[in-house]
């Protein structure tokens, strides 16, 4: 595959990402719904998808400095959404995990997002919905190979 074709795919994926963020779902809708800062939601999503993680790795992966990560985690612990504990294999490492309250919090967020998406889909005709459905299935299949 030539470089031009790869550039075109990369450009289109970037446009898709921006379009999804602006036109389909804006993450600020979730922060408004739950009255929680974006950084807190980002940490919860990360932990749900990656499982218990060290603070250092999470800070690096999310591009949040360690000093900024501390107050975020303090608040999430205070709200009962995460637990901090020492790694049993290396007491120098502090790990973080979600609680069942965090899972419920994110599940209600997922339901809210899906409801907003359904409202937006009502504006499409049957042909557009069918094309979108088929395209999404194909896109998801390919992206899972990344």
Secondary structure, 3 states (H helix, E strand, C coil): CCHHHHHHHHHHHHHHHHHHHHHHCCHHHHHHHHCCCHHHHHHHHHHHHHCCEEHHHHHHHHCCCHHHHHHHHHHHHHCCCEEEEEECCEEEEEEEEECHHHHHHHHHHHHHHHHHHHHHHCCCCHHHHHHHHHHHHHHHHHHCCC
